[in-house]
Amino acid sequence: MIAPPRSAVLLLLPLLALAAAPAHGAKPLYLSCGTTGNFTANSTYGANLNTLLTSVVAAANATTVDYGFYNLSAGGSPDETVNAIALCRGDVGVANCRSCLNDSAPKIARRCPRQKEAIICYDYCMLRYSNRSIFGVMETSPAFKRWNNKNVTNNVNKFNQVLRNLMDGLRDRAVSGNSTRKFAVGNATAPNFLTLFGLLQCTPDLSQQDCNGCLVRAISRIPPCCNQKKGGRVIFPSCNIRFEVYPFFDASAYESPPSPPQSPVSPPPPPSNNTSIKGKDTNSDRIALIITIPAVGLALLIAGILCICLRSRRMKKNLEAVPVDEIRNAESLQYDLNTIRAATNDFSDANKLGQGGFGTVYKGTLANGQVIAVKRLSADSRQGDQEFKNEVLLVARLQHRNLVRLLEMNPKISDFGTARLFVVDQTQDATSRVVGTYGYMAPEYAMHGLFSVKSDVFSFGVLLLEIISGQKSSRFRNGDTTEDLLGYAWRSWREGTPLNLIDPSLANGSRTEMLRCIHVGLLCVQEVEVDRPTMGAMVLMLSSHSTALPLPSRPGFILPSIPQSDIVSGAAVTHSNKCEDGQTQESVNEASITEPYPR
């Protein structure tokens, strides 16, 4: 056995001393020694690693501010450089953070003595090092999962929905953190008189986009590992999440993240021995405060009133500047018809992006290379010129992350339909004027003008069935028979032949996934709106194969199957459908899961 050089032994001494220090009362949740290769006992890499781990512990012991995040490097050349990240849980104080890292450094050195990469996770902290560049890089492997042994027995779907909403809300707060902390905790009321507590955290070196992506992946792992469980956690190298039905974090964590370090406080001036001068100064200061505070308050009040008046006048002027029959602020009207024709190659079908109930949208390219989208009203459109102008003005002034802004071309939703009728946090309403594309409209909206968030669920279900079948809902053909897509999908499901609905071009795909998509699609288009799942529940259904799906009920707007010959002759024959109920039972994976390699 080759003895290590004296320098390596000296560098190990601080770590061995720390190993004898009192532990913080916890065992490692997870430890992985990596697969990127090993280093020799007397190598420069090993010496740099020991120096780096000692530096992490020293930095934790020296700090007095509970940021709990450290990223350090040691080494000169790329082959010898070691990078390390240490992260304490956002609600953990300085003492517990220091104690956790004091345990982590010697244990990871002892358990992974020759590996170039390793990670160790405690309940209070995480420490990892690598010969790769890991700063600002989102990594979701290796992954560790653990769950509470107790199950949710009643109102499981409601519990899952509350959990999903809590996780999504905390995700937004954690992502919006700063470069010292991306962390959020919260609670929500769950069924059966339970309170659900959640915690989400990213390493602060991640960008907001990467932090969001890491947390989204972690949340998506909850159904496969922790379905119907009263608690669980998912740990990635770059982020981690946890939920329980009891408070497991410090209550002070509900407060906002700490502000940046403050500048040192100057010492107070020495006390004066002249009591008469001190009394005069005190009286003078008191008089100055009495005069200054009302004056400043009055000035702020006057300034606020002036700002409100000027803003109201400006808004009134802007509104009066737009006559009913003219839209001066809509940027799209700055282009003449010839320019639009040239940009879209005379509205060529090759540039066609899509078609709705009121017209067709084309992709165009201006002379300066800017890519635009052009909506052209169809000849038989029921939408008038004034309505079209109003829509253009609305889109021109409206800025929303899910809407296309006239002229930036960062498309997300190309037709927002009834979304513009809703106010903030509104979930349902009614209208006397039904607009939209038939075939995608929910029955309660098309027949009674009632719309809600479940109306969009219905439209999504139709779209999902269209993708699976490869046919349009309004022009569905089944051999010599013409019927609507929803009717055929429902009949195939009840007769136990849902595979007949699948587009032949998808024959090589996963039948299990396609059958699950058909199942979810039928749940979305159920006639009774309260029976349809929410969009959040659909994400769980489509992303997790361990979540049991309820049986769908009859969709709305089912037309009878009509032979093509009867349609030509003008007769309609109603055919009865044979009904059989069936249910697919899906199992839940109860195994402990650790993923050392990416899937």
GINOR-V109877 format. One line per field, one symbol per residue. psi: psi as a letter, one per 20 degrees, with the letter a starting at -180 (. if undefined). A space follows every 10 residues. Layout:
psi = ???
This chain:
psi = ppqqrhghgh highhhhhhi qprjkqqphq ppjrkjrrqr hkqhggghgh gghhhggghh hhqiplhkpp oqqpqgqhii pppqpppqqh jprgghgggg hhhgghhhhh hmhiqipqpp prhirppqqq irojpjpppj pqqpqqqpiq qohqlggggh gggggggggh ghgghjraii pnqqrrrqpr rkkqpppqpq qqpiiqrhgh gghghggghi igghhkpjqi qrqpprhirq qqqrjqojrp hiiirqqqrq qqqqpqqqqq qqinhghggg gghghghggh hgghgggggh gggggggggh gghgghhhgi inrhjpohio hhjiprhhgg ghhjlllqhh jphrpahiaq pqpqorhjip prppppqqhk qjprghhggh hggghhhppq ijqpppjhmm qfpiojcihi iqrpjpiraq qiopqaoqhi pqhhghhijp qahighgghg gggghggghj qqhilppncj pprqghgggg ghghjklihh ipphijhiro hggghhgggg ghhhjqgphi iqrrhghhgg ghipiiopqr pqaprqlpqq ppqhhhggij qppppqpppp qqpppqqpoj qpppniqq.
